[in-house]
C-alpha cells in the first residue's frame, strides 16, 4: 500500500525579497556567474544557474544546501541566513511516516511521500548486469521543492540514527549499522522519469562528495551503493525522453565513480575496479568525454596505488585524450599529474618531470567555467600532495617533505579527510629521511583526526608508520605517538 502524506498542507512559497535586492540590476544569469565565481574562491563547486536564482527568489528554496550556505556566507559575511531571506533548517523539517514501522521521524527536504527503505543487499557486490539491479527505493514521486537533500533520503535511509552518529551529530563517527532485512521487492513498475529524478541522482553525487570530504569513505560506502542501485532502477525501468536518457546515463556514471572512489578509500580495490568499469561502460554508451575523462583519472589513481604502473600510465594518457576538447585546463592538469605519478612509479625521473611540468603549466592557467564540478578537491594543496607522493616513490625524501608540508599548510579546513591524508604522507616522508621524532609528531596529528575521518586507506598508511616506529620506542615522541595510536586502534 502506498504511503500517504500526513501533517499540514505545505504553505505557498513566500518570495525571497532579500536575495532579489542583492541581485540588483544584474540578470539572473549574471548573478549566477558571481555565485559560481565566489564558490571557486573557497574551493566549492555549485551548479548555480539562472533557474536556481529564480527558484531562490520565488521562495521555492526555503533553505539552501550546505555548499550554497558556505558560498553565501563568503559573499555576504555580515549577513545571516535569516538576513538573506532563508528559513532555519529545522523549520523546514517535517514528520514523515516510516514505511516499515508506521512511526514518524523528522526529515529534511521537499518530498510529498517517504522513500521506502532499500533492501539489505551488500553494496560490495555491484550488479554484474546493470539491467537487473536489486530493487531499491522508488523515486518517481519525488517533489522538487528543495535543492538540498534531493536524494540524501535514499543515500542515508540505511538508518537515520546510525548515520547521525557517523556524521558526528551523536559523538565520534562509528560505522553505520546495516539496514534491516526487507521483503523481496515487487516487480518494477515503469514510470515516467523526468528532470526532477535526474536532478535527484546528480544531487546524490554532490552529497556523497561533500560527506566524503569531511568524513572519509568507511561509513558511506554501503549507503552510497544503495543510491547507485536506485539510479540504475530509474535508468532501466523508467520511461524518458532522449535528452533525459542522456542526462540520466551521465549522472549514473558519475554516481558509479563516486561509489568506486568510496570503495578505493575503504581499501576495497577490487570493488573500486568493478564500479569504475561500470562507469566507463556507461561513459562509452553515452558518448560522454567528460565522464570518460573522469573515470580514466580515477582508474589511473587506483592502478598506481595498487602498483599497476603500466595500467596507470595508459589510463592517464587515455584520460588526457578524452579531455582535449573539453575546455578545462585544470582537468588536463590533473590527468597530466596522474601520468607524472605513473612515471614516478616506473622510476623514470625524466618522463616524470616532463609530465609534472606540463601539469603545473596547465594548472597555472587558472580555473575556468568548463572545469567539472567534481574537481573541487583539486587545488594547490592536492597538487602539492600528489607531487610529494611522487618524490616519495622516487626516494627523494627532502623534496617529498617540502611538498607534503605545503599540502598540509594549503589545505582548506573543510577537507578534513585530505588534511589527514597529507599529514600521514608527511609522517611517512619524515620517517623515510630518518626523522623519527618528526614522523611521530605528524603521526600523532593524524591520530587526533581519526575521530572525524573514517578512511581505511589513511589508517593503513598510519599503521605502516607505526609498525616501522615500534623499534624506536626509546624516542619520547615515538612513545607518545604509539600510545595514542594503539588506543585509537583498539577503540
C-alpha positions as CSV (number, residue, x, y, z in Angstrom):
1,X,0.0,0.0,0.0
2,X,1.3,3.4,-0.9
3,X,2.3,5.6,1.9
4,X,0.1,8.7,2.4
5,X,1.1,12.2,3.3
6,X,0.5,13.3,6.8
7,X,0.6,16.7,8.6
8,X,-0.5,20.1,7.4
9,X,-0.6,21.2,3.8
10,X,2.7,22.7,2.6
11,X,2.5,26.5,2.7
12,X,2.7,28.5,-0.5
13,X,6.2,29.8,-1.3
14,X,7.0,33.3,0.0
15,X,9.1,35.3,-2.4
16,X,12.7,36.0,-1.1
17,X,12.9,39.8,-1.5
18,X,16.3,39.9,0.3
19,X,18.0,37.9,-2.4
20,X,16.2,39.8,-5.1
21,X,17.5,43.1,-3.7
22,X,21.1,41.7,-3.5
23,X,20.9,40.8,-7.2
24,X,20.1,44.4,-8.0
25,X,20.4,45.2,-11.7
26,X,22.2,42.0,-12.6
27,X,20.3,39.5,-14.7
28,X,19.7,36.1,-13.1
29,X,22.4,34.6,-15.3
30,X,25.0,37.3,-14.4
31,X,24.2,36.8,-10.7
32,X,24.6,33.0,-11.0
33,X,28.0,33.6,-12.5
34,X,29.0,35.7,-9.5
35,X,27.9,32.9,-7.2
36,X,29.9,30.3,-9.1
37,X,32.9,32.5,-9.0
38,X,32.6,33.1,-5.3
39,X,32.3,29.3,-4.8
40,X,35.6,28.7,-6.7
41,X,37.3,31.2,-4.4
42,X,36.6,28.9,-1.4
43,X,37.1,25.6,-3.1
44,X,33.4,24.9,-3.6
45,X,31.7,23.9,-6.9
46,X,28.0,24.7,-7.1
47,X,25.7,24.3,-10.2
48,X,24.2,27.8,-9.9
49,X,22.3,29.0,-13.0
50,X,19.5,31.4,-13.8
51,X,16.9,28.8,-12.9
52,X,18.4,28.3,-9.4
53,X,18.4,32.1,-8.9
54,X,14.8,32.2,-9.9
55,X,13.8,29.4,-7.6
56,X,15.5,31.2,-4.7
57,X,13.8,34.5,-5.4
58,X,10.4,32.8,-5.8
59,X,10.8,31.2,-2.3
60,X,10.8,27.7,-3.7
61,X,14.2,27.1,-1.9
62,X,13.5,27.9,1.7
63,X,16.9,26.8,3.0
64,X,19.9,26.3,0.7
65,X,22.1,23.2,1.0
66,X,25.3,23.4,2.9
67,X,27.5,24.1,-0.1
68,X,25.4,27.1,-1.0
69,X,25.3,28.2,2.6
70,X,29.1,28.4,2.7
71,X,29.2,30.3,-0.6
72,X,26.6,32.8,0.6
73,X,28.4,33.4,3.9
74,X,31.6,34.0,1.8
75,X,29.8,36.6,-0.4
76,X,28.0,38.3,2.5
77,X,29.9,37.5,5.7
78,X,28.0,40.1,7.7
79,X,24.6,38.5,6.9
80,X,22.9,35.5,8.5
81,X,20.7,33.1,6.6
82,X,17.7,35.0,8.0
83,X,19.1,38.2,6.7
84,X,19.3,36.6,3.3
85,X,15.6,35.6,3.4
86,X,16.1,31.9,4.2
87,X,14.4,29.9,6.9
88,X,16.3,27.9,9.6
89,X,16.8,24.3,8.5
90,X,14.9,23.0,11.5
91,X,11.8,24.8,10.4
92,X,11.6,23.1,7.1
93,X,11.7,19.6,8.6
94,X,8.5,17.6,8.6
95,X,7.3,14.5,10.3
96,X,7.1,11.7,7.7
97,X,5.8,8.2,8.3
98,X,8.3,5.4,8.3
99,X,7.3,2.9,5.5
100,X,8.0,-0.2,7.6
101,X,7.1,0.8,11.2
102,X,4.4,3.3,10.7
103,X,6.1,5.7,13.1
104,X,7.2,9.2,12.2
105,X,10.6,10.7,12.1
106,X,11.9,14.2,11.2
107,X,13.1,14.7,7.6
108,X,14.5,17.5,5.6
109,X,13.5,18.1,2.0
110,X,10.5,18.6,-0.2
111,X,9.2,15.1,-0.9
112,X,5.5,14.5,-0.8
113,X,5.8,10.9,0.3
114,X,8.5,9.0,2.2
115,X,11.0,6.9,0.3
116,X,10.9,3.2,1.5
117,X,14.0,1.7,2.9
118,X,16.2,-0.2,0.4
119,X,16.7,-3.9,0.6
120,X,19.6,-5.1,2.6
121,X,21.8,-6.1,-0.3
122,X,25.6,-5.8,0.3
123,X,26.9,-2.8,-1.6
124,X,30.2,-4.6,-2.1
125,X,28.5,-6.8,-4.7
126,X,27.5,-4.4,-7.5
127,X,25.2,-6.0,-10.1
128,X,27.1,-7.7,-12.8
129,X,24.4,-6.7,-15.3
130,X,23.1,-3.1,-14.7
131,X,19.9,-4.2,-16.4
132,X,19.0,-6.4,-13.5
133,X,19.8,-4.5,-10.3
134,X,18.3,-5.1,-6.9
135,X,15.0,-3.3,-6.2
136,X,16.0,0.0,-4.5
137,X,13.6,2.8,-3.5
138,X,11.1,4.2,-6.0
139,X,12.0,7.9,-6.6
140,X,9.3,8.6,-9.2
141,X,7.1,10.5,-6.7
142,X,9.8,12.9,-5.5
143,X,8.9,16.6,-5.3
144,X,11.3,19.3,-6.4
145,X,10.7,21.8,-3.7
146,X,14.2,21.9,-2.2
147,X,17.6,21.9,-3.8
148,X,19.1,20.3,-0.6
149,X,18.8,16.6,0.2
150,X,17.2,15.6,-3.0
151,X,18.4,12.1,-2.9
152,X,20.1,12.2,0.5
153,X,16.9,10.4,1.8
154,X,17.9,7.4,-0.3
155,X,21.6,7.8,0.5
156,X,21.0,8.0,4.2
157,X,18.0,5.8,4.6
158,X,20.0,2.9,5.9
159,X,19.3,4.2,9.4
160,X,19.0,7.9,10.3
161,X,20.3,7.3,13.9
162,X,23.3,5.4,12.7
163,X,24.2,8.0,10.1
164,X,23.7,10.8,12.5
165,X,26.3,9.2,14.7
166,X,28.5,8.5,11.8
167,X,28.4,12.2,10.7
168,X,29.4,13.5,14.2
169,X,25.9,14.5,15.3
170,X,25.9,12.0,18.1
171,X,29.5,11.6,19.1
172,X,32.6,10.2,17.4
173,X,32.0,8.6,14.0
174,X,31.1,4.9,14.0
175,X,30.4,2.5,11.2
176,X,26.8,2.8,10.0
177,X,24.6,-0.1,11.1
178,X,23.2,-2.2,8.1
179,X,19.6,-1.6,7.2
180,X,17.1,-4.2,8.4
181,X,16.1,-7.1,6.1
182,X,13.4,-6.2,3.7
183,X,10.8,-8.2,1.9
184,X,11.5,-9.1,-1.8
185,X,10.6,-6.1,-3.9
186,X,7.6,-6.3,-6.2
187,X,8.1,-6.4,-10.0
188,X,9.2,-3.0,-11.1
189,X,6.6,-0.6,-12.4
190,X,7.5,1.5,-15.4
191,X,7.1,5.2,-14.6
192,X,7.9,8.4,-16.3
193,X,11.3,9.8,-15.4
194,X,12.0,13.5,-15.9
195,X,14.3,16.3,-15.0
196,X,13.4,16.1,-11.3
197,X,14.6,12.5,-11.0
198,X,17.8,13.2,-12.9
199,X,18.5,16.2,-10.6
200,X,18.0,13.7,-7.7
201,X,20.7,11.4,-8.9
202,X,23.0,14.4,-9.6
203,X,22.4,15.7,-6.1
204,X,23.2,12.3,-4.6
205,X,26.6,12.6,-6.2
206,X,27.2,16.0,-4.7
207,X,26.1,14.8,-1.3
208,X,28.4,11.8,-1.3
209,X,31.4,14.0,-2.3
210,X,30.6,16.6,0.4
211,X,30.3,14.0,3.1
212,X,33.4,12.1,1.9
213,X,35.5,15.4,2.0
214,X,34.7,15.7,5.7
215,X,34.3,12.1,7.0
216,X,36.1,9.7,4.6
217,X,34.6,6.7,3.0
218,X,34.1,3.9,5.5
219,X,30.7,5.0,6.8
220,X,29.4,6.0,3.4
221,X,30.2,3.1,1.1
222,X,27.3,0.8,1.5
223,X,24.7,3.6,1.7
224,X,26.1,5.1,-1.5
225,X,25.8,1.8,-3.2
226,X,22.1,1.8,-2.4
227,X,21.8,5.2,-4.2
228,X,23.6,3.7,-7.2
229,X,21.2,0.8,-7.5
230,X,18.4,3.4,-7.3
231,X,19.8,5.3,-10.2
232,X,20.0,2.1,-12.3
233,X,16.4,1.3,-11.5
234,X,15.5,4.7,-12.9
235,X,17.7,4.1,-16.0
236,X,16.5,0.5,-16.7
237,X,12.9,0.6,-15.6
238,X,11.8,4.1,-16.4
239,X,10.3,5.8,-19.4
240,X,12.0,9.0,-20.5
241,X,12.9,11.3,-23.4
242,X,16.2,11.0,-25.4
243,X,17.6,14.1,-23.5
244,X,16.6,12.7,-20.1
245,X,18.2,9.4,-21.0
246,X,21.5,11.1,-21.8
247,X,21.5,13.1,-18.6
248,X,20.5,10.1,-16.5
249,X,23.2,7.9,-18.0
250,X,25.8,10.6,-17.2
251,X,24.5,11.1,-13.7
252,X,24.5,7.3,-13.1
253,X,28.1,7.1,-14.4
254,X,29.2,9.9,-12.1
255,X,27.5,8.1,-9.2
256,X,29.3,4.9,-10.1
257,X,32.6,6.8,-10.0
258,X,31.7,8.2,-6.6
259,X,30.9,4.7,-5.2
260,X,34.1,3.4,-6.8
261,X,36.1,6.1,-5.0
262,X,34.5,5.2,-1.7
263,X,35.5,1.6,-2.3
264,X,39.1,2.7,-3.1
265,X,39.3,4.8,0.1
266,X,37.8,1.9,2.1
267,X,40.6,-0.4,0.9
268,X,38.3,-2.4,-1.4
269,X,40.3,-2.1,-4.7
270,X,38.5,-4.9,-6.5
271,X,35.2,-3.3,-5.8
272,X,36.5,0.0,-6.9
273,X,37.7,-1.5,-10.2
274,X,34.3,-3.1,-10.8
275,X,32.5,0.2,-10.2
276,X,35.0,2.1,-12.4
277,X,34.5,-0.5,-15.2
278,X,30.7,0.1,-14.9
279,X,31.2,3.9,-15.1
280,X,33.5,3.5,-18.2
281,X,30.9,1.4,-20.0
282,X,28.3,4.0,-19.2
283,X,30.5,6.8,-20.5
284,X,31.1,4.9,-23.7
285,X,27.4,4.2,-24.2
286,X,26.5,7.9,-23.5
287,X,29.4,9.1,-25.7
288,X,30.3,11.5,-23.0
289,X,34.0,12.5,-23.0
290,X,33.6,14.4,-19.7
291,X,32.6,11.2,-17.9
292,X,35.2,9.2,-19.7
293,X,38.0,11.6,-18.7
294,X,36.8,11.4,-15.1
295,X,36.7,7.7,-14.9
296,X,40.1,7.3,-16.5
297,X,41.5,9.7,-13.9
298,X,40.2,7.5,-11.1
299,X,41.4,4.3,-12.8
300,X,44.9,5.8,-13.1
301,X,44.9,6.7,-9.5
302,X,43.7,3.3,-8.3
303,X,46.1,1.4,-10.6
304,X,49.1,3.5,-9.2
305,X,48.1,2.8,-5.6
306,X,47.8,-0.9,-6.3
307,X,51.2,-1.0,-8.0
308,X,50.0,-1.4,-11.6
309,X,52.2,1.3,-13.1
310,X,51.6,0.5,-16.8
311,X,47.9,0.4,-16.4
312,X,48.0,3.7,-14.5
313,X,50.0,5.2,-17.3
314,X,47.7,4.0,-20.1
315,X,44.6,5.2,-18.2
316,X,46.2,8.7,-17.6
317,X,47.0,9.1,-21.2
318,X,43.6,7.9,-22.3
319,X,42.0,10.4,-20.0
320,X,44.1,13.2,-21.5
321,X,43.0,12.3,-25.0
322,X,39.3,12.4,-23.8
323,X,39.8,15.8,-22.1
324,X,41.5,17.5,-25.1
325,X,38.4,19.3,-26.4
326,X,36.6,20.0,-23.1
327,X,38.0,23.4,-22.4
328,X,39.2,22.7,-18.9
329,X,43.0,23.2,-18.3
330,X,42.5,22.1,-14.7
331,X,41.2,18.8,-15.8
332,X,44.1,18.3,-18.2
333,X,46.4,19.3,-15.4
334,X,45.1,16.6,-13.1
335,X,45.4,14.0,-15.8
336,X,49.0,15.1,-16.6
337,X,49.7,14.8,-12.9
338,X,48.3,11.2,-13.0
339,X,50.7,10.5,-15.8
340,X,53.6,12.0,-13.8
341,X,52.8,9.8,-10.9
342,X,52.8,6.7,-13.1
343,X,56.2,7.6,-14.5
344,X,57.4,8.0,-10.9
345,X,56.2,4.6,-10.0
346,X,58.1,3.2,-13.0
347,X,61.2,5.0,-11.8
348,X,61.6,7.2,-15.0
349,X,62.6,10.5,-13.4
350,X,62.9,12.3,-16.7
351,X,59.5,11.4,-18.0
352,X,58.1,12.2,-14.6
353,X,59.5,15.7,-14.5
354,X,58.3,16.4,-18.0
355,X,54.7,15.3,-17.2
356,X,54.9,17.2,-13.9
357,X,55.9,20.4,-15.7
358,X,53.0,20.1,-18.1
359,X,50.7,19.6,-15.1
360,X,51.9,22.8,-13.5
361,X,51.7,24.8,-16.7
362,X,48.1,23.8,-17.3
363,X,47.2,24.4,-13.6
364,X,48.7,27.9,-13.6
365,X,46.2,28.9,-16.4
366,X,43.7,29.1,-13.6
367,X,40.1,27.9,-13.2
368,X,37.5,28.1,-16.0
369,X,33.8,27.8,-16.2
370,X,34.3,24.5,-18.1
371,X,36.0,22.9,-15.0
372,X,34.0,19.9,-13.9
373,X,32.1,20.2,-10.6
374,X,33.7,17.1,-9.2
375,X,37.2,18.7,-9.3
376,X,36.5,20.9,-6.2
377,X,39.3,18.9,-4.4
378,X,41.9,19.8,-7.0
379,X,43.7,22.9,-5.8
380,X,47.2,23.8,-4.8
381,X,47.1,21.5,-1.8
382,X,46.2,18.5,-3.9
383,X,48.8,19.3,-6.5
384,X,51.5,19.6,-3.8
385,X,50.3,16.4,-2.0
386,X,50.4,14.3,-5.2
387,X,53.9,15.7,-6.0
388,X,55.0,14.7,-2.5
389,X,53.9,11.1,-3.2
390,X,55.8,11.1,-6.5
391,X,59.1,12.3,-4.9
392,X,58.5,9.6,-2.2
393,X,58.2,7.0,-4.9
394,X,61.5,8.2,-6.3
395,X,63.2,8.2,-2.9
396,X,63.8,11.9,-2.8
397,X,62.7,12.4,0.8
398,X,63.8,16.0,1.1
399,X,61.6,17.2,-1.8
400,X,58.8,14.9,-0.6
401,X,58.8,16.6,2.8
402,X,58.7,20.1,1.3
403,X,55.7,19.3,-0.9
404,X,53.9,17.4,1.9
405,X,54.3,20.3,4.3
406,X,53.0,22.6,1.6
407,X,50.0,20.4,1.0
408,X,49.1,20.4,4.8
409,X,49.5,24.1,5.0
410,X,47.4,24.9,2.0
411,X,44.6,22.5,2.6
412,X,41.1,24.1,3.2
413,X,39.7,23.2,6.7
414,X,36.6,21.7,5.1
415,X,38.6,18.9,3.5
416,X,39.3,17.1,6.8
417,X,40.0,13.7,5.1
418,X,42.6,15.2,2.8
419,X,44.2,17.1,5.7
420,X,44.6,13.7,7.5
421,X,45.9,12.1,4.3
422,X,48.6,14.8,3.6
423,X,49.7,14.7,7.3
424,X,50.0,10.9,7.1
425,X,52.1,11.3,3.9
426,X,54.3,13.8,5.7
427,X,54.8,11.3,8.6
428,X,55.8,8.7,6.1
429,X,58.3,11.0,4.3
430,X,59.9,12.2,7.6
431,X,60.4,8.6,8.5
432,X,61.9,7.9,5.1
433,X,64.5,10.6,5.8
434,X,65.2,9.2,9.2
435,X,63.5,11.9,11.3
436,X,61.9,9.6,13.9
437,X,60.6,12.4,16.2
438,X,59.2,14.4,13.3
439,X,57.4,11.3,11.9
440,X,55.9,10.6,15.3
441,X,54.7,14.1,15.8
442,X,52.9,14.1,12.4
443,X,51.6,10.7,13.2
444,X,50.1,12.0,16.4
445,X,48.3,14.7,14.5
446,X,46.7,12.1,12.2
447,X,45.6,10.1,15.3
448,X,43.9,13.3,16.6
449,X,41.8,13.4,13.3
450,X,40.8,9.7,13.3
451,X,37.7,10.6,15.4
452,X,36.4,12.6,12.5
453,X,37.7,10.6,9.5
454,X,36.8,7.0,8.6
455,X,39.2,6.0,5.9
456,X,40.8,2.6,5.8
457,X,43.3,3.9,3.3
458,X,44.6,6.6,5.8
459,X,44.5,4.1,8.7
460,X,46.6,1.7,6.6
461,X,49.2,4.4,6.0
462,X,49.3,5.3,9.7
463,X,49.6,1.6,10.6
464,X,52.6,1.2,8.3
465,X,54.3,4.2,10.0
466,X,53.5,2.8,13.5
467,X,54.9,-0.6,12.6
468,X,58.2,0.9,11.4
469,X,58.5,3.2,14.5
470,X,57.9,0.5,17.1
471,X,61.6,-0.5,17.2
472,X,62.4,3.1,18.1
473,X,60.2,3.5,21.2
474,X,63.1,4.9,23.2
475,X,62.4,8.2,21.5
476,X,59.8,10.2,23.6
477,X,57.8,11.4,20.6
478,X,57.6,7.9,19.3
479,X,56.4,6.5,22.6
480,X,53.7,9.2,22.7
481,X,52.6,8.5,19.2
482,X,52.4,4.8,19.7
483,X,50.4,5.1,22.8
484,X,47.8,7.3,21.1
485,X,47.8,5.2,18.0
486,X,47.3,1.9,19.9
487,X,44.4,3.5,21.9
488,X,42.7,4.7,18.7
489,X,43.2,1.3,17.0
490,X,41.7,-0.5,20.0
491,X,38.7,1.8,20.2
